[in-house]
């Protein structure tokens, strides 16, 4: 057994090295003074300084933050309400509905992106015809379609987190609040929401991280004025190895890791 444990530990170490060495090299070379990404030219913060003057990247980052913030709010509302309804009410199609809700979590992102693109294209004509009767606004690929797409695959993560919290709730808590005179809505807001808050925050952080990091679904549903940071970075990477991409990627990795760690800490409060 000691030999087996040693072999398993060694294999696990090799896997972790394979996964994390590229990320470590990216972070290290983000401080490279040379304009050639693969040649070390000394330590420098030059590329981080240039980020503040890169207007396209800053605009893309703003777009991503706006989309992620709105997506998080919608995902939290839909996920929390959905989890509560599935917990509170029993009906014949409950199992089938639960399965449909979790499909966005497991379906390939390419399939989801293509299906949403087809859906938005199909509804665009009749929707624009209806909008033309009282406004000049038109429905097309842009912020709205990205937010809808991101909310579709983010809210199940909130729902799962809230459902896990609800599985350990004492139903007598809500009944006691209503026995003391609180209406059902007030009892839910003042008693259940504080109890579910760790799960809600954990799901919100996960939704924000997923939305900021999403590329495949976004590329199918974005428009020319709604480019996010992930799309912009991928476009720049296709042109060549720009050292500024190392700095952008490092900032992105640190921010994503911070949100994941924060979500994990909040999740532990669920237990």
N, C-alpha and C positions, 0 to 999 in steps of 0.2 A: 504493500500500500504506500509506503513512503516514496517508492520509485514512481508509482502511478500519480501520486500527488505532485511530485516534482515535474513530471512530463506535462501534466495538465497546467500547472503554473507557468511552465516555460512556454507552452503553446499560447496560453492566454496573454502572456507578456508580448509575444511576437505579434499577435493580433492587435493589441493596443498600440504597439509601436507603428505598425502599418497604418493604423487609422489616424494617429495623432502626429506623427513626424511631419507629414505635409503641412498640417496646420501650424505646427511650431516653426517650420521654415518660412511659411508665409508671414507670420508675425515678426520673425527676426528680420526678414528682408524688407519689411515695411519701414525699417529704420536705416535702410541702405542709402548711402549718399550717391551711389552711381545711378545713372539713368538706365543702365542695363540690369534688369531684374535678377539675372542669374550670376552676376559678377559683383562680389562684395567690394565696395569702395569707401568704407568707413561709416561711422555712426552719424545719423542725422535725423532731425525732425522735419526736414524740408517738405516731404510729401504730405505730412499731416497739415502743415501750414498752407499748402496749396489747395487743400480741400475746401477751406473757407472761401476761396476765390473761384471755385469751380461751380458756376451758376447752374448748369444742367444737372449736376449731381445733387446740389442742394434742393433744387425744385423737385427732383425725383424723390428725395428723402421726405420732403414736405408732403408730397402726394401720398407716399406710403404711410406716413404717420396719420394723415387725415383718414385714409381708408381703413387703417387698422383700428383707429379709435372708434369710428362709426360702426365698424364690423363688431368690435368687442361689445359695444352697448346693445346692439341688436341680438348678438349671440347670447348674451347674458339674459336678456328678457325672454327670448324664445326658449332657451335651455332651461331656465328656472321654472317658467310657467309650464313647459312641457313635462318636466320631471314631476312637478307637483300634481298635474292632471293624471299622469300615469300612476302615481302613487295613491291619489285620493279617490279616483273613480275606476271602477271595473266594468268593462263592457266586452262583448264577444270578440271584437276585432283588436283587442289589446295586444296580443302577441304579434299579429301581423303588422300592426302599426309600429310597434317597438323595433321590429326587424327593418322596416322601411326607414326609420329614423337613423339607424346605425349604418345604412348602406354608404352614405358619403364618407364614412371613416375608413372603409375598406376598398371602395371602388378605385381602380387605377385613375390617377389624376388626368392622364391624357383622355381617357374615356369621358370623364366628368367635364373636362374643358371643351371637348368637341360637342358633347350633348348640350351644354349650356350655350355655346355659340350658335348651334342650330336653333335652339329654343328662342334666343334673343332675335335671331334673324327672322324667324317665322312670325313672331308677334310684333315686329317693328312696323310692318306695313299697316295692319289694321289699327294699331295703337297710334301711329302718327296721323292716320286719317281721322281718328277720333279727336286727337289733340288739336288738329288744325281748325276744328270748329270754334274753339274759344281761346287759343293761344298760338304763338309762333314757335314755341318750344318743340323740339323733336327728340324722339327716343332713339338712341344709338349707342354703340359701344363707347364706354367711358367710365366715369366714376360710379354711376348708378349700377351698371352691369357688373363691375368688379366687386362692389359692396355686396350685391345680391349673391354673387358666386362665392365670395369668401364667407359670408354668413351661412351659406348652405352647408359648407363642410366644417365650419367652426362650432356651430351651436350644439352638435352632438357631443362634443367634448365637455361643454358646460353641463349638458344634460346628464352625462355619465357621472360627473363629479357630484352633482346635486343628488342624483339617485343613490349613490353610495352613502351620502350623508343621511338621506331619508331612511335608508334601510335600518339605521340604528335609533331612529327617533321614537320617543314614547308618545303614542297617540293621545294619552291622557293630558298632555301638556296643552294641546289646542282645546280639548274639551273643557279643561279647567278654566281657561281664559274666557270661553263662551259662557260657562256657568257663572262667572263673575260679572257678566253683562256686556262683554265685548262682542260686537258683531263679527261674523265670519271673516270679513275682509280685514278688519282691525286686528283680530286675533292672529291672522296670518302675518300681517305686517309687523306687529309688535312682538310676537312670540316666535314664529317660525323663521322669519327672515334673519333675525340675529343668530339663531341656531344654525342656519344654513350659510351664514356669511363666509366662513372659511372655504367652503366648497365653491361658493360663487366667485370669490376672489381668485381662487386657484384656477377655475375655469376661465375667468376673464384674462388672467395673465397668459394662459396657454393659447387662448384665442388671439390675443394681440401678437404673440410670438409667431404663431402659424401664419397670420395674415401678413406680417412684415416679411416673412421668409418665403412666402409662396411665389413660385415662378410659373409653373406649367399651366395651372388654371388661369392665372393672371394674363399670360401671353395670348390666350384665346379670347379673353373678354375685355381687353384694354382698347383704348382709343389713342389717337395721336397726342391728346392733351392730358392724358392720365397715366403717363409712364411712371412706374414705381422704381425704387432703387434697385431691386433685383433685376429688373429688365434692363435698366441702364447699365448696370455693371456687366451683365452678360453680353450686351452689345459691344461694350468697350473691350471686353476680353477677346472677342472674335477678331478685333482689329490688330491685336498684338499684345505683348507683355508690357503693359504700362506700369511703372512702379507705383503710381498713385492708386492702382487697383489693390495693391497689397495693403495700403493704409485704409482704404475704404472697407476692404474685407475684414481687416483686424477690428475696426470699430464695430462692424456688423456682428462679428463673432463675439466680441466682449459684451455688446448689448444683448444679444440673444442668450448668451450664457447667463447673464445677470437675471434676465427674466425667467429662465428655466430654473435657476437656483431659488429664486424668490417663490416661484410656483411650487417647487418641491417643499420648501419650508412651510408654506401655507397649507399644502396638502397634508403634511404631518400633523397639523392641528386638527385635521378631520378625524383622526383616529381617537 
